[in-house]
Amino acid sequence: MVRYNRGTLDHMSLTKAQDSLTKQTSGMKVGPMFNVGHGQSLAYNKKQHSIWMWRDRADMKPTAWSTLQRISMSSLKPNKAIKFHMTNHGAMVPAGHDLTFDNAGNAYWWGISSGHFKIYKGRLGSRSIHVRLAKQQLRKQTGTHQQAMGYNPHNGRLYLVSDDSIQTLPARKLNGRGTLRPSDIKYTRFNSHREFESMIFDGSGHALLLSNRNPELLRSLKSY
């Protein structure tokens, strides 16, 4: 885990700031090595002022137990872990490889099952997590590779990110038995031939999309 001081970077030349991506420079703290899962699962919980991510197998194969770990923002290493398992009539249900939080501290992740995708909503406690599956499944999955999930506090929508495609829906309509309608779902297909790694939103609702091959950070022209 690496932490950058934005104030220090702002006073550097572009060349020196770019060098910090490959070697340690001032305004940069590198944490110790520890086991993680899908890197795109790193998410900030605004309610608890903490960052969390999954810890799973390096090959991302499903496991009987799932672990969410909190990362200390000072030491940059895990200082808390919640281990749990989910079942459906006795069958193992693996957790996701992406993660996001809404302003109230609710955790969300999504997974693909038989071509459909399912959305889970969790509430973190001090030692446990309460998880429930959204009653509605979406028939058409987002792209071919499950990459990330984002939450936009400006419009209250979740964004399911796959390579070259993004699907969005209102988080509040996942409550209860679900009241999603086709008009609630927005789908955008791109033709970049890039990996879409992560998507977050600033306070004004502008999207920040991280792509790979080659790495690039893009900002939306308008707010959502």
FIKOLZA-1660 file (N, C-alpha, C; in steps of 0.1 Angstrom, whole numbers, plus 5000, padded with zeros to 4 digits):
% residues 224
   i   px   py   pz ch aa at
   1 5008 4988 5000  A  M  N
   1 5000 5000 5000  A  M CA
   1 5009 5012 5000  A  M  C
   2 5005 5022 4992  A  V  N
   2 5013 5035 4991  A  V CA
   2 5004 5047 4993  A  V  C
   3 5009 5056 5001  A  R  N
   3 5002 5068 5004  A  R CA
   3 5010 5080 4999  A  R  C
   4 5003 5089 4992  A  Y  N
   4 5009 5101 4986  A  Y CA
   4 5004 5114 4993  A  Y  C
   5 5013 5123 4995  A  N  N
   5 5009 5136 5000  A  N CA
   5 5006 5145 4989  A  N  C
   6 4994 5149 4986  A  R  N
   6 4990 5157 4974  A  R CA
   6 4997 5170 4975  A  R  C
   7 4998 5176 4987  A  G  N
   7 5004 5189 4988  A  G CA
   7 5019 5189 4984  A  G  C
   8 5026 5178 4987  A  T  N
   8 5040 5177 4983  A  T CA
   8 5041 5175 4968  A  T  C
   9 5032 5167 4962  A  L  N
   9 5032 5164 4948  A  L CA
   9 5029 5176 4940  A  L  C
  10 5021 5185 4945  A  D  N
  10 5017 5197 4938  A  D CA
  10 5028 5207 4936  A  D  C
  11 5039 5205 4944  A  H  N
  11 5050 5214 4943  A  H CA
  11 5062 5208 4935  A  H  C
  12 5059 5196 4930  A  M  N
  12 5070 5189 4922  A  M CA
  12 5068 5192 4907  A  M  C
  13 5079 5190 4900  A  S  N
  13 5077 5191 4885  A  S CA
  13 5070 5178 4881  A  S  C
  14 5065 5179 4869  A  L  N
  14 5058 5167 4863  A  L CA
  14 5067 5155 4863  A  L  C
  15 5079 5157 4858  A  T  N
  15 5088 5146 4857  A  T CA
  15 5091 5139 4870  A  T  C
  16 5093 5147 4880  A  K  N
  16 5096 5142 4894  A  K CA
  16 5084 5135 4900  A  K  C
  17 5073 5140 4897  A  A  N
  17 5060 5134 4902  A  A CA
  17 5058 5121 4896  A  A  C
  18 5061 5120 4883  A  Q  N
  18 5060 5107 4876  A  Q CA
  18 5070 5097 4880  A  Q  C
  19 5082 5102 4884  A  D  N
  19 5092 5092 4890  A  D CA
  19 5087 5085 4902  A  D  C
  20 5078 5092 4910  A  S  N
  20 5073 5086 4922  A  S CA
  20 5065 5073 4920  A  S  C
  21 5061 5071 4907  A  L  N
  21 5054 5058 4904  A  L CA
  21 5063 5046 4904  A  L  C
  22 5076 5048 4902  A  T  N
  22 5085 5037 4901  A  T CA
  22 5096 5037 4912  A  T  C
  23 5097 5048 4919  A  K  N
  23 5107 5048 4930  A  K CA
  23 5102 5058 4941  A  K  C
  24 5107 5055 4953  A  Q  N
  24 5102 5063 4965  A  Q CA
  24 5108 5077 4965  A  Q  C
  25 5099 5086 4967  A  T  N
  25 5103 5100 4967  A  T CA
  25 5097 5107 4979  A  T  C
  26 5100 5120 4981  A  S  N
  26 5094 5127 4992  A  S CA
  26 5079 5128 4990  A  S  C
  27 5071 5129 5002  A  G  N
  27 5057 5130 5001  A  G CA
  27 5050 5116 4998  A  G  C
  28 5058 5105 5000  A  M  N
  28 5053 5092 4996  A  M CA
  28 5057 5083 5008  A  M  C
  29 5047 5075 5012  A  K  N
  29 5049 5065 5022  A  K CA
  29 5046 5051 5017  A  K  C
  30 5055 5042 5018  A  V  N
  30 5053 5028 5013  A  V CA
  30 5051 5019 5025  A  V  C
  31 5039 5012 5026  A  G  N
  31 5036 5003 5037  A  G CA
  31 5043 4989 5036  A  G  C
  32 5041 4981 5046  A  P  N
  32 5047 4967 5045  A  P CA
  32 5039 4958 5036  A  P  C
  33 5045 4947 5033  A  M  N
  33 5039 4937 5025  A  M CA
  33 5028 4929 5033  A  M  C
  34 5016 4927 5027  A  F  N
  34 5006 4918 5033  A  F CA
  34 4997 4912 5023  A  F  C
  35 4990 4902 5026  A  N  N
  35 4981 4895 5017  A  N CA
  35 4969 4903 5014  A  N  C
  36 4966 4904 5001  A  V  N
  36 4954 4911 4996  A  V CA
  36 4946 4903 4986  A  V  C
  37 4935 4908 4981  A  G  N
  37 4928 4901 4971  A  G CA
  37 4928 4910 4958  A  G  C
  38 4917 4911 4952  A  H  N
  38 4916 4919 4940  A  H CA
  38 4919 4934 4944  A  H  C
  39 4929 4940 4937  A  G  N
  39 4933 4953 4941  A  G CA
  39 4922 4964 4939  A  G  C
  40 4913 4961 4930  A  Q  N
  40 4902 4971 4928  A  Q CA
  40 4892 4971 4939  A  Q  C
  41 4893 4962 4949  A  S  N
  41 4883 4962 4960  A  S CA
  41 4886 4973 4970  A  S  C
  42 4898 4980 4970  A  L  N
  42 4901 4990 4979  A  L CA
  42 4890 5001 4979  A  L  C
  43 4884 5004 4991  A  A  N
  43 4873 5013 4991  A  A CA
  43 4873 5021 5004  A  A  C
  44 4869 5034 5003  A  Y  N
  44 4868 5043 5015  A  Y CA
  44 4854 5043 5020  A  Y  C
  45 4853 5040 5033  A  N  N
  45 4841 5041 5041  A  N CA
  45 4840 5055 5047  A  N  C
  46 4832 5064 5041  A  K  N
  46 4831 5077 5046  A  K CA
  46 4825 5078 5060  A  K  C
  47 4816 5069 5063  A  K  N
  47 4809 5069 5076  A  K CA
  47 4819 5066 5087  A  K  C
  48 4828 5057 5085  A  Q  N
  48 4837 5052 5095  A  Q CA
  48 4851 5059 5093  A  Q  C
  49 4853 5066 5083  A  H  N
  49 4866 5073 5080  A  H CA
  49 4877 5062 5079  A  H  C
  50 4874 5051 5072  A  S  N
  50 4884 5040 5071  A  S CA
  50 4884 5034 5057  A  S  C
  51 4895 5027 5054  A  I  N
  51 4895 5020 5041  A  I CA
  51 4895 5005 5043  A  I  C
  52 4889 4998 5034  A  W  N
  52 4887 4984 5035  A  W CA
  52 4890 4977 5021  A  W  C
  53 4893 4965 5022  A  M  N
  53 4895 4957 5009  A  M CA
  53 4893 4942 5013  A  M  C
  54 4891 4934 5002  A  W  N
  54 4890 4920 5004  A  W CA
  54 4904 4914 5006  A  W  C
  55 4904 4902 5012  A  R  N
  55 4916 4894 5012  A  R CA
  55 4912 4880 5008  A  R  C
  56 4916 4876 4996  A  D  N
  56 4912 4863 4990  A  D CA
  56 4924 4857 4983  A  D  C
  57 4921 4846 4976  A  R  N
  57 4932 4839 4969  A  R CA
  57 4937 4847 4957  A  R  C
  58 4950 4845 4954  A  A  N
  58 4957 4852 4943  A  A CA
  58 4950 4849 4930  A  A  C
  59 4945 4837 4928  A  D  N
  59 4939 4833 4916  A  D CA
  59 4924 4837 4915  A  D  C
  60 4919 4843 4926  A  M  N
  60 4905 4848 4927  A  M CA
  60 4895 4837 4926  A  M  C
  61 4899 4824 4929  A  K  N
  61 4889 4813 4929  A  K CA
  61 4881 4814 4942  A  K  C
  62 4868 4810 4942  A  P  N
  62 4859 4811 4953  A  P CA
  62 4864 4803 4965  A  P  C
  63 4862 4808 4977  A  T  N
  63 4865 4801 4989  A  T CA
  63 4853 4800 4998  A  T  C
  64 4853 4791 5008  A  A  N
  64 4842 4789 5017  A  A CA
  64 4840 4801 5026  A  A  C
  65 4851 4807 5030  A  W  N
  65 4851 4818 5039  A  W CA
  65 4856 4831 5032  A  W  C
  66 4850 4842 5035  A  S  N
  66 4854 4855 5029  A  S CA
  66 4860 4864 5040  A  S  C
  67 4870 4872 5037  A  T  N
  67 4876 4881 5047  A  T CA
  67 4876 4895 5042  A  T  C
  68 4870 4904 5049  A  L  N
  68 4872 4919 5047  A  L CA
  68 4882 4924 5057  A  L  C
  69 4892 4932 5052  A  Q  N
  69 4901 4937 5061  A  Q CA
  69 4902 4953 5061  A  Q  C
  70 4903 4958 5072  A  R  N
  70 4905 4973 5073  A  R CA
  70 4920 4976 5073  A  R  C
  71 4923 4987 5065  A  I  N
  71 4937 4991 5064  A  I CA
  71 4939 5004 5071  A  I  C
  72 4949 5004 5080  A  S  N
  72 4953 5016 5088  A  S CA
  72 4958 5026 5078  A  S  C
  73 4953 5038 5079  A  M  N
  73 4957 5049 5070  A  M CA
  73 4970 5055 5075  A  M  C
  74 4975 5051 5087  A  S  N
  74 4988 5056 5092  A  S CA
  74 4999 5046 5089  A  S  C
  75 4997 5033 5093  A  S  N
  75 5007 5023 5091  A  S CA
  75 5006 5016 5078  A  S  C
  76 4995 5018 5071  A  L  N
  76 4992 5012 5058  A  L CA
  76 4993 4997 5058  A  L  C
  77 4989 4991 5069  A  K  N
  77 4987 4976 5070  A  K CA
  77 4974 4973 5077  A  K  C
  78 4969 4961 5075  A  P  N
  78 4956 4957 5081  A  P CA
  78 4957 4958 5096  A  P  C
  79 4946 4963 5102  A  N  N
  79 4945 4964 5117  A  N CA
  79 4932 4958 5122  A  N  C
  80 4925 4952 5112  A  K  N
  80 4912 4945 5116  A  K CA
  80 4908 4937 5105  A  K  C
  81 4902 4925 5108  A  A  N
  81 4897 4916 5098  A  A CA
  81 4884 4910 5102  A  A  C
  82 4874 4910 5093  A  I  N
  82 4861 4903 5096  A  I CA
  82 4860 4891 5086  A  I  C
  83 4859 4879 5092  A  K  N
  83 4858 4867 5084  A  K CA
  83 4844 4862 5085  A  K  C
  84 4838 4858 5074  A  F  N
  84 4824 4853 5074  A  F CA
  84 4822 4844 5062  A  F  C
  85 4811 4837 5062  A  H  N
  85 4807 4829 5050  A  H CA
  85 4792 4831 5047  A  H  C
  86 4789 4830 5035  A  M  N
  86 4775 4831 5030  A  M CA
  86 4771 4818 5024  A  M  C
  87 4759 4814 5027  A  T  N
  87 4753 4801 5021  A  T CA
  87 4739 4803 5016  A  T  C
  88 4735 4795 5006  A  N  N
  88 4722 4795 5001  A  N CA
  88 4716 4781 5001  A  N  C
  89 4708 4778 5011  A  H  N
  89 4703 4764 5013  A  H CA
  89 4714 4754 5014  A  H  C
  90 4725 4758 5021  A  G  N
  90 4736 4749 5024  A  G CA
  90 4747 4750 5013  A  G  C
  91 4745 4756 5002  A  A  N
  91 4755 4758 4991  A  A CA
  91 4764 4770 4994  A  A  C
  92 4776 4769 4992  A  M  N
  92 4786 4779 4994  A  M CA
  92 4783 4791 4984  A  M  C
  93 4784 4803 4989  A  V  N
  93 4782 4815 4981  A  V CA
  93 4795 4823 4983  A  V  C
  94 4804 4824 4973  A  P  N
  94 4816 4832 4974  A  P CA
  94 4813 4847 4974  A  P  C
  95 4821 4855 4981  A  A  N
  95 4819 4869 4981  A  A CA
  95 4825 4875 4968  A  A  C
  96 4824 4888 4967  A  G  N
  96 4828 4894 4954  A  G CA
  96 4843 4898 4955  A  G  C
  97 4848 4904 4944  A  H  N
  97 4861 4909 4943  A  H CA
  97 4862 4924 4941  A  H  C
  98 4850 4931 4943  A  D  N
  98 4850 4945 4943  A  D CA
  98 4842 4950 4955  A  D  C
  99 4843 4963 4958  A  L  N
  99 4837 4969 4970  A  L CA
  99 4835 4984 4969  A  L  C
 100 4824 4989 4974  A  T  N
 100 4822 5003 4975  A  T CA
 100 4813 5005 4987  A  T  C
 101 4812 5018 4992  A  F  N
 101 4804 5022 5003  A  F CA
 101 4796 5034 4999  A  F  C
 102 4783 5035 5005  A  D  N
 102 4775 5047 5003  A  D CA
 102 4778 5056 5015  A  D  C
 103 4772 5068 5015  A  N  N
 103 4775 5077 5026  A  N CA
 103 4771 5073 5040  A  N  C
 104 4761 5063 5040  A  A  N
 104 4756 5058 5053  A  A CA
 104 4765 5047 5058  A  A  C
 105 4775 5043 5051  A  G  N
 105 4784 5032 5055  A  G CA
 105 4780 5018 5051  A  G  C
 106 4770 5017 5042  A  N  N
 106 4766 5004 5037  A  N CA
 106 4776 5000 5027  A  N  C
 107 4780 4987 5027  A  A  N
 107 4790 4981 5018  A  A CA
 107 4782 4974 5006  A  A  C
 108 4787 4975 4994  A  Y  N
 108 4781 4968 4983  A  Y CA
 108 4792 4961 4975  A  Y  C
 109 4788 4950 4969  A  W  N
 109 4797 4943 4960  A  W CA
 109 4788 4935 4950  A  W  C
 110 4793 4930 4939  A  W  N
 110 4785 4923 4929  A  W CA
 110 4793 4911 4924  A  W  C
 111 4785 4901 4920  A  G  N
 111 4791 4889 4914  A  G CA
 111 4783 4884 4903  A  G  C
 112 4789 4875 4895  A  I  N
 112 4782 4869 4883  A  I CA
 112 4778 4855 4886  A  I  C
 113 4766 4851 4883  A  S  N
 113 4762 4837 4885  A  S CA
 113 4753 4833 4873  A  S  C
 114 4757 4823 4866  A  S  N
 114 4749 4818 4854  A  S CA
 114 4745 4829 4844  A  S  C
 115 4754 4838 4842  A  G  N
 115 4752 4849 4832  A  G CA
 115 4744 4860 4838  A  G  C
 116 4738 4859 4850  A  H  N
 116 4731 4870 4857  A  H CA
 116 4741 4876 4867  A  H  C
 117 4738 4889 4871  A  F  N
 117 4747 4894 4882  A  F CA
 117 4738 4897 4894  A  F  C
 118 4744 4894 4906  A  K  N
 118 4738 4896 4918  A  K CA
 118 4745 4907 4926  A  K  C
 119 4737 4915 4933  A  I  N
 119 4743 4926 4941  A  I CA
 119 4740 4923 4956  A  I  C
 120 4751 4925 4964  A  Y  N
 120 4750 4922 4979  A  Y CA
 120 4752 4935 4986  A  Y  C
 121 4745 4936 4997  A  K  N
 121 4745 4948 5006  A  K CA
 121 4749 4944 5020  A  K  C
 122 4759 4950 5026  A  G  N
 122 4764 4946 5039  A  G CA
 122 4765 4958 5048  A  G  C
 123 4764 4955 5061  A  R  N
 123 4765 4965 5072  A  R CA
 123 4776 4960 5081  A  R  C
 124 4787 4967 5082  A  L  N
 124 4798 4963 5091  A  L CA
 124 4796 4967 5105  A  L  C
 125 4798 4957 5114  A  G  N
 125 4797 4959 5128  A  G CA
 125 4812 4959 5134  A  G  C
 126 4813 4959 5147  A  S  N
 126 4826 4959 5153  A  S CA
 126 4834 4946 5150  A  S  C
 127 4826 4935 5150  A  R  N
 127 4833 4922 5148  A  R CA
 127 4826 4913 5138  A  R  C
 128 4816 4918 5132  A  S  N
 128 4808 4910 5122  A  S CA
 128 4802 4918 5111  A  S  C
 129 4796 4912 5102  A  I  N
 129 4790 4919 5091  A  I CA
 129 4776 4912 5088  A  I  C
 130 4766 4920 5085  A  H  N
 130 4753 4915 5082  A  H CA
 130 4751 4917 5067  A  H  C
 131 4749 4906 5059  A  V  N
 131 4748 4907 5045  A  V CA
 131 4735 4902 5040  A  V  C
 132 4730 4909 5030  A  R  N
 132 4718 4903 5023  A  R CA
 132 4719 4905 5008  A  R  C
 133 4713 4896 5001  A  L  N
 133 4713 4896 4986  A  L CA
 133 4701 4905 4981  A  L  C
 134 4704 4914 4972  A  A  N
 134 4693 4922 4966  A  A CA
 134 4683 4912 4960  A  A  C
 135 4670 4914 4962  A  K  N
 135 4660 4905 4957  A  K CA
 135 4659 4904 4942  A  K  C
 136 4664 4915 4935  A  Q  N
 136 4663 4915 4921  A  Q CA
 136 4677 4912 4915  A  Q  C
 137 4677 4903 4905  A  Q  N
 137 4689 4900 4897  A  Q CA
 137 4688 4906 4884  A  Q  C
 138 4699 4911 4878  A  L  N
 138 4699 4917 4865  A  L CA
 138 4702 4906 4855  A  L  C
 139 4694 4905 4845  A  R  N
 139 4695 4894 4835  A  R CA
 139 4708 4895 4827  A  R  C
 140 4712 4907 4823  A  K  N
 140 4723 4909 4814  A  K CA
 140 4735 4914 4823  A  K  C
 141 4746 4907 4823  A  Q  N
 141 4757 4911 4831  A  Q CA
 141 4765 4922 4824  A  Q  C
 142 4773 4929 4832  A  T  N
 142 4781 4940 4827  A  T CA
 142 4794 4935 4821  A  T  C
 143 4795 4935 4808  A  G  N
 143 4807 4931 4801  A  G CA
 143 4811 4916 4804  A  G  C
 144 4824 4913 4802  A  T  N
 144 4829 4900 4803  A  T CA
 144 4837 4898 4816  A  T  C
 145 4843 4908 4821  A  H  N
 145 4852 4907 4833  A  H CA
 145 4847 4916 4844  A  H  C
 146 4845 4911 4855  A  Q  N
 146 4841 4918 4867  A  Q CA
 146 4853 4926 4872  A  Q  C
 147 4852 4939 4872  A  Q  N
 147 4864 4947 4876  A  Q CA
 147 4862 4955 4888  A  Q  C
 148 4852 4964 4889  A  A  N
 148 4851 4973 4901  A  A CA
 148 4836 4977 4903  A  A  C
 149 4834 4985 4913  A  M  N
 149 4821 4990 4917  A  M CA
 149 4823 5004 4923  A  M  C
 150 4815 5013 4919  A  G  N
 150 4816 5027 4925  A  G CA
 150 4803 5032 4929  A  G  C
 151 4803 5042 4938  A  Y  N
 151 4791 5048 4943  A  Y CA
 151 4792 5063 4942  A  Y  C
 152 4782 5069 4936  A  N  N
 152 4782 5084 4933  A  N CA
 152 4773 5090 4944  A  N  C
 153 4779 5097 4954  A  P  N
 153 4770 5104 4964  A  P CA
 153 4762 5115 4959  A  P  C
 154 4765 5120 4947  A  H  N
 154 4758 5131 4941  A  H CA
 154 4744 5127 4936  A  H  C
 155 4743 5115 4931  A  N  N
 155 4730 5110 4926  A  N CA
 155 4725 5097 4932  A  N  C
 156 4733 5091 4942  A  G  N
 156 4729 5079 4949  A  G CA
 156 4728 5067 4940  A  G  C
 157 4737 5066 4930  A  R  N
 157 4737 5055 4921  A  R CA
 157 4749 5046 4923  A  R  C
 158 4748 5033 4920  A  L  N
 158 4759 5024 4920  A  L CA
 158 4763 5022 4906  A  L  C
 159 4776 5020 4903  A  Y  N
 159 4782 5018 4890  A  Y CA
 159 4790 5005 4890  A  Y  C
 160 4785 4996 4881  A  L  N
 160 4792 4983 4880  A  L CA
 160 4801 4984 4868  A  L  C
 161 4814 4982 4870  A  V  N
 161 4824 4985 4860  A  V CA
 161 4830 4972 4855  A  V  C
 162 4830 4970 4842  A  S  N
 162 4836 4959 4835  A  S CA
 162 4845 4965 4824  A  S  C
 163 4853 4957 4817  A  D  N
 163 4861 4962 4806  A  D CA
 163 4852 4968 4795  A  D  C
 164 4854 4981 4792  A  D  N
 164 4847 4988 4781  A  D CA
 164 4832 4989 4783  A  D  C
 165 4827 4987 4795  A  S  N
 165 4813 4989 4798  A  S CA
 165 4810 4992 4812  A  S  C
 166 4800 5000 4814  A  I  N
 166 4796 5005 4828  A  I CA
 166 4780 5004 4828  A  I  C
 167 4775 4998 4839  A  Q  N
 167 4761 4998 4841  A  Q CA
 167 4758 5004 4854  A  Q  C
 168 4747 5012 4855  A  T  N
 168 4744 5020 4867  A  T CA
 168 4730 5018 4871  A  T  C
 169 4727 5019 4884  A  L  N
 169 4713 5018 4889  A  L CA
 169 4712 5025 4903  A  L  C
 170 4701 5029 4907  A  P  N
 170 4699 5036 4920  A  P CA
 170 4700 5026 4932  A  P  C
 171 4709 5030 4941  A  A  N
 171 4711 5021 4952  A  A CA
 171 4699 5019 4961  A  A  C
 172 4691 5030 4963  A  R  N
 172 4679 5029 4972  A  R CA
 172 4669 5019 4967  A  R  C
 173 4669 5016 4954  A  K  N
 173 4659 5007 4949  A  K CA
 173 4662 4992 4951  A  K  C
 174 4674 4990 4958  A  L  N
 174 4677 4976 4961  A  L CA
 174 4672 4972 4975  A  L  C
 175 4666 4982 4982  A  N  N
 175 4660 4979 4995  A  N CA
 175 4648 4970 4994  A  N  C
 176 4644 4963 5005  A  G  N
 176 4632 4955 5006  A  G CA
 176 4633 4944 4995  A  G  C
 177 4622 4943 4988  A  R  N
 177 4621 4932 4978  A  R CA
 177 4626 4937 4964  A  R  C
 178 4629 4950 4963  A  G  N
 178 4635 4955 4951  A  G CA
 178 4624 4961 4942  A  G  C
 179 4626 4973 4937  A  T  N
 179 4616 4979 4929  A  T CA
 179 4622 4985 4916  A  T  C
 180 4633 4979 4912  A  L  N
 180 4640 4983 4900  A  L CA
 180 4631 4981 4887  A  L  C
 181 4632 4991 4878  A  R  N
 181 4625 4990 4866  A  R CA
 181 4635 4991 4854  A  R  C
 182 4632 4987 4842  A  P  N
 182 4641 4988 4831  A  P CA
 182 4646 5002 4829  A  P  C
 183 4638 5012 4832  A  S  N
 183 4641 5026 4830  A  S CA
 183 4652 5031 4840  A  S  C
 184 4653 5023 4851  A  D  N
 184 4663 5027 4861  A  D CA
 184 4677 5023 4858  A  D  C
 185 4678 5014 4848  A  I  N
 185 4692 5008 4844  A  I CA
 185 4697 5016 4833  A  I  C
 186 4709 5021 4834  A  K  N
 186 4716 5028 4824  A  K CA
 186 4729 5020 4820  A  K  C
 187 4731 5018 4807  A  Y  N
 187 4742 5010 4803  A  Y CA
 187 4750 5018 4792  A  Y  C
 188 4763 5018 4794  A  T  N
 188 4772 5025 4785  A  T CA
 188 4783 5016 4780  A  T  C
 189 4784 5015 4767  A  R  N
 189 4794 5006 4760  A  R CA
 189 4804 5015 4754  A  R  C
 190 4817 5012 4756  A  F  N
 190 4828 5019 4750  A  F CA
 190 4835 5011 4740  A  F  C
 191 4845 5017 4733  A  N  N
 191 4852 5010 4723  A  N CA
 191 4867 5013 4724  A  N  C
 192 4872 5013 4737  A  S  N
 192 4886 5017 4740  A  S CA
 192 4895 5005 4739  A  S  C
 193 4890 4993 4740  A  H  N
 193 4899 4981 4741  A  H CA
 193 4909 4982 4752  A  H  C
 194 4904 4987 4763  A  R  N
 194 4912 4989 4775  A  R CA
 194 4906 4981 4787  A  R  C
 195 4914 4979 4797  A  E  N
 195 4909 4974 4810  A  E CA
 195 4904 4985 4818  A  E  C
 196 4892 4985 4823  A  F  N
 196 4886 4995 4832  A  F CA
 196 4889 4990 4846  A  F  C
 197 4897 4996 4854  A  E  N
 197 4902 4991 4867  A  E CA
 197 4893 4996 4878  A  E  C
 198 4889 5009 4878  A  S  N
 198 4882 5014 4890  A  S CA
 198 4875 5027 4886  A  S  C
 199 4865 5030 4894  A  M  N
 199 4857 5042 4891  A  M CA
 199 4852 5048 4905  A  M  C
 200 4856 5061 4907  A  I  N
 200 4851 5068 4919  A  I CA
 200 4845 5081 4914  A  I  C
 201 4839 5088 4924  A  F  N
 201 4833 5101 4921  A  F CA
 201 4837 5111 4931  A  F  C
 202 4839 5124 4926  A  D  N
 202 4842 5135 4936  A  D CA
 202 4829 5140 4941  A  D  C
 203 4830 5150 4950  A  G  N
 203 4818 5155 4957  A  G CA
 203 4808 5162 4947  A  G  C
 204 4813 5167 4936  A  S  N
 204 4804 5173 4926  A  S CA
 204 4798 5164 4916  A  S  C
 205 4801 5151 4917  A  G  N
 205 4795 5141 4908  A  G CA
 205 4803 5138 4896  A  G  C
 206 4815 5143 4895  A  H  N
 206 4823 5140 4883  A  H CA
 206 4830 5126 4885  A  H  C
 207 4830 5118 4875  A  A  N
 207 4835 5105 4875  A  A CA
 207 4850 5105 4872  A  A  C
 208 4857 5096 4880  A  L  N
 208 4872 5094 4877  A  L CA
 208 4873 5080 4874  A  L  C
 209 4877 5077 4862  A  L  N
 209 4878 5063 4857  A  L CA
 209 4893 5060 4855  A  L  C
 210 4898 5049 4861  A  L  N
 210 4911 5044 4859  A  L CA
 210 4911 5033 4849  A  L  C
 211 4919 5034 4839  A  S  N
 211 4920 5024 4829  A  S CA
 211 4934 5019 4828  A  S  C
 212 4936 5007 4822  A  N  N
 212 4950 5001 4821  A  N CA
 212 4953 4997 4807  A  N  C
 213 4965 4994 4804  A  R  N
 213 4970 4990 4791  A  R CA
 213 4968 5001 4780  A  R  C
 214 4974 5012 4782  A  N  N
 214 4983 5017 4791  A  N CA
 214 4975 5024 4803  A  N  C
 215 4982 5026 4815  A  P  N
 215 4974 5032 4826  A  P CA
 215 4971 5046 4823  A  P  C
 216 4959 5050 4826  A  E  N
 216 4954 5064 4824  A  E CA
 216 4943 5067 4833  A  E  C
 217 4942 5079 4839  A  L  N
 217 4931 5083 4847  A  L CA
 217 4923 5094 4839  A  L  C
 218 4910 5091 4837  A  L  N
 218 4901 5100 4830  A  L CA
 218 4891 5106 4839  A  L  C
 219 4887 5118 4836  A  R  N
 219 4877 5125 4844  A  R CA
 219 4865 5129 4834  A  R  C
 220 4853 5127 4839  A  S  N
 220 4842 5130 4830  A  S CA
 220 4840 5145 4828  A  S  C
 221 4835 5149 4817  A  L  N
 221 4834 5163 4813  A  L CA
 221 4823 5170 4821  A  L  C
 222 4813 5162 4825  A  K  N
 222 4802 5167 4833  A  K CA
 222 4799 5159 4845  A  K  C
 223 4791 5165 4855  A  S  N
 223 4788 5157 4867  A  S CA
 223 4775 5149 4865  A  S  C
 224 4774 5139 4873  A  Y  N
 224 4762 5130 4872  A  Y CA
 224 4755 5129 4885  A  Y  C
% end
